Amino acid sequence: MVDGYRIEPLGADTWEAFAGLAERHNGVWGGCWCTYFHLYPDPPERRELGNRDFKRQLVLTGRSHAALVLEGDRALAWAQFGPVAELPNIQHRKEWEKGLVRAPDFRITCLFVDRDHRRRGVAAVAVRGALALIARAGGGLVEAYPHDLPPGKKVSSSFLYNATRTMYEELGFAYQRPKGKGNCVMTTEVAAAG
């Protein structure tokens, strides 16, 4: 539980809740189904299956991880995370590679919150849930790539695929460097769960 919300890992038992949230929002991010970060290179089966079934296949074979924020059986949000090999495709990847000092053990690549629950702190709940699941998986260096908005700039939450630098700072992440226009690299160390 995080702030009264149940956190569950994405898996066979929670696929329907995840799919329900994605379907209520037209597959999320233009029908991506949170597959973009898996696609480097873009595997032929993704094109053959389509994004929804490709994502389902990744989940059922343990190659896609996320913390789901649940209210009853209904998913309100998710935070996708995984090792770099599982999520090799990030925005501005070449710039990220040039500035890399230490490869992360995990990265948080995508957040999504149901439109009826935005601006209520649910994205932070999802990230905290992801960090707890990362701790259970052994912990390590975790990177995230939030939007680095100038002070006072307002952006529709529907465009913030990985929330904001401010939110990650409040969660204890440290700013490392810029990445592309308007995004940055932030990190935190997560201890393995005892």
C-alpha positions as CSV (number, residue, x, y, z in Angstrom):
1,M,0.0,0.0,0.0
2,V,1.2,3.5,-0.8
3,D,-0.9,6.5,0.5
4,G,-4.0,4.2,0.7
5,Y,-3.6,2.8,-2.8
6,R,-2.8,-0.9,-3.5
7,I,0.3,-1.4,-5.6
8,E,0.6,-4.6,-7.7
9,P,3.2,-5.6,-10.3
10,L,2.1,-5.8,-13.9
11,G,1.8,-9.5,-14.7
12,A,-0.7,-12.2,-15.9
13,D,-2.9,-11.6,-12.8
14,T,-3.1,-7.8,-13.4
15,W,-3.1,-7.7,-17.2
16,E,-6.8,-7.0,-17.4
17,A,-6.6,-4.1,-15.0
18,F,-3.7,-2.6,-17.0
19,A,-5.5,-3.2,-20.3
20,G,-8.7,-1.6,-19.0
21,L,-6.8,1.6,-18.1
22,A,-5.1,1.6,-21.6
23,E,-8.4,0.9,-23.4
24,R,-10.2,3.7,-21.5
25,H,-7.6,6.0,-23.0
26,N,-7.4,4.7,-26.6
27,G,-4.3,2.7,-26.0
28,V,-2.5,5.6,-24.4
29,W,-0.1,8.0,-26.1
30,G,-1.6,7.5,-29.6
31,G,-2.1,3.7,-29.2
32,C,1.5,3.0,-28.0
33,W,0.4,0.7,-25.1
34,C,3.6,1.7,-23.4
35,T,5.7,-0.2,-26.0
36,Y,7.9,2.6,-27.3
37,F,10.6,2.1,-24.7
38,H,10.9,-1.6,-25.6
39,L,11.6,-0.9,-29.3
40,Y,15.3,-0.6,-30.0
41,P,15.4,-2.1,-32.5
42,D,11.7,-2.5,-33.3
43,P,11.1,-6.2,-33.3
44,P,9.2,-7.8,-36.2
45,E,6.7,-9.4,-33.8
46,R,5.5,-5.9,-32.7
47,R,4.6,-5.0,-36.2
48,E,2.9,-8.4,-36.8
49,L,1.0,-8.4,-33.5
50,G,0.3,-4.7,-33.0
51,N,1.1,-2.8,-29.9
52,R,-1.6,-4.2,-27.6
53,D,-0.8,-7.9,-28.2
54,F,2.9,-7.2,-28.3
55,K,2.7,-5.6,-24.9
56,R,0.6,-8.5,-23.6
57,Q,3.2,-11.0,-24.9
58,L,6.0,-9.0,-23.1
59,V,4.0,-9.0,-19.9
60,L,3.1,-12.7,-20.0
61,T,6.8,-13.7,-20.6
62,G,8.1,-11.4,-17.8
63,R,9.7,-8.9,-20.2
64,S,7.7,-5.9,-19.2
65,H,7.4,-4.5,-15.7
66,A,5.3,-1.8,-14.1
67,A,3.8,-0.8,-10.8
68,L,0.1,-0.6,-11.1
69,V,-1.9,1.7,-8.8
70,L,-5.2,0.0,-8.0
71,E,-8.4,1.0,-6.5
72,G,-10.3,-2.3,-6.1
73,D,-9.7,-4.1,-9.3
74,R,-9.5,-0.9,-11.4
75,A,-6.0,0.4,-12.4
76,L,-5.7,4.2,-11.9
77,A,-2.1,4.6,-13.0
78,W,1.1,2.8,-13.8
79,A,4.9,3.4,-13.7
80,Q,6.8,1.4,-16.2
81,F,10.3,0.3,-15.1
82,G,12.9,-2.3,-16.0
83,P,16.6,-2.8,-16.7
84,V,18.2,-1.1,-19.7
85,A,18.2,-4.3,-21.7
86,E,14.4,-4.5,-21.3
87,L,13.8,-0.8,-22.0
88,P,16.6,0.1,-24.5
89,N,14.7,2.9,-26.3
90,I,14.5,6.3,-24.6
91,Q,14.0,9.8,-26.0
92,H,17.3,11.4,-26.9
93,R,19.1,8.1,-26.4
94,K,22.3,9.1,-28.3
95,E,22.7,12.2,-26.1
96,W,22.1,10.0,-23.0
97,E,24.8,7.6,-24.1
98,K,27.3,10.4,-24.6
99,G,26.8,11.6,-21.1
100,L,26.7,8.2,-19.4
101,V,29.1,7.7,-16.5
102,R,27.4,4.7,-14.9
103,A,24.7,2.6,-16.4
104,P,21.6,2.3,-14.3
105,D,20.4,-1.0,-12.9
106,F,16.8,0.1,-13.6
107,R,15.1,2.9,-15.4
108,I,11.6,4.4,-15.1
109,T,10.5,5.3,-18.6
110,C,6.8,6.0,-18.6
111,L,4.0,7.0,-16.2
112,F,0.3,7.1,-17.0
113,V,-2.6,8.3,-14.8
114,D,-6.3,7.9,-15.6
115,R,-7.7,11.3,-16.7
116,D,-10.1,11.3,-13.7
117,H,-7.2,11.0,-11.2
118,R,-4.7,13.5,-12.5
119,R,-3.2,16.2,-10.4
120,R,-3.9,14.3,-7.2
121,G,-0.4,12.9,-6.5
122,V,-1.2,9.5,-8.1
123,A,1.9,9.7,-10.4
124,A,4.1,10.0,-7.3
125,V,2.3,7.0,-5.8
126,A,3.1,5.0,-9.0
127,V,6.8,5.9,-8.8
128,R,7.0,5.0,-5.1
129,G,5.3,1.7,-6.0
130,A,7.9,1.1,-8.8
131,L,10.7,1.9,-6.3
132,A,9.3,-0.7,-3.9
133,L,9.1,-3.3,-6.6
134,I,12.7,-2.4,-7.7
135,A,13.8,-2.9,-4.1
136,R,12.2,-6.4,-4.1
137,A,14.0,-7.1,-7.4
138,G,17.4,-6.3,-5.8
139,G,17.6,-2.5,-5.9
140,G,20.4,-0.5,-7.4
141,L,20.8,2.7,-9.4
142,V,17.5,3.9,-10.8
143,E,17.2,6.5,-13.5
144,A,14.2,8.5,-14.6
145,Y,13.8,11.0,-17.4
146,P,11.2,13.6,-16.4
147,H,10.3,16.9,-18.0
148,D,12.4,19.8,-16.8
149,L,9.9,22.6,-16.9
150,P,10.9,26.3,-16.4
151,P,9.4,27.7,-13.1
152,G,5.8,28.7,-13.5
153,K,5.3,27.0,-16.9
154,K,2.1,25.0,-17.0
155,V,1.8,21.9,-19.3
156,S,-1.2,19.7,-19.7
157,S,-0.7,16.6,-17.6
158,S,-1.7,14.5,-20.6
159,F,1.6,15.3,-22.2
160,L,3.8,14.5,-19.3
161,Y,4.8,10.9,-20.0
162,N,7.3,10.8,-17.2
163,A,6.0,13.6,-14.9
164,T,8.3,16.5,-13.8
165,R,11.7,17.1,-12.3
166,T,10.0,18.7,-9.3
167,M,8.0,15.6,-8.5
168,Y,11.1,13.4,-8.8
169,E,13.1,15.8,-6.5
170,E,10.3,15.5,-3.9
171,L,10.7,11.7,-4.2
172,G,14.5,12.0,-3.4
173,F,15.9,11.7,-6.9
174,A,19.0,13.8,-7.7
175,Y,19.3,15.9,-11.0
176,Q,22.2,14.6,-13.1
177,R,22.1,16.4,-16.5
178,P,19.8,17.7,-19.2
179,K,18.6,15.3,-21.9
180,G,17.2,16.8,-25.1
181,K,15.1,19.9,-25.0
182,G,12.9,20.0,-21.8
183,N,13.9,16.6,-20.3
184,C,16.6,15.6,-17.8
185,V,18.3,12.6,-16.2
186,M,17.6,12.0,-12.5
187,T,18.8,9.2,-10.3
188,T,18.3,7.6,-6.9
189,E,19.9,4.5,-5.2
190,V,17.4,1.9,-4.0
191,A,18.5,-0.5,-1.4
192,A,17.5,-4.2,-1.8
193,A,14.5,-5.1,0.2
194,G,15.4,-7.0,3.4
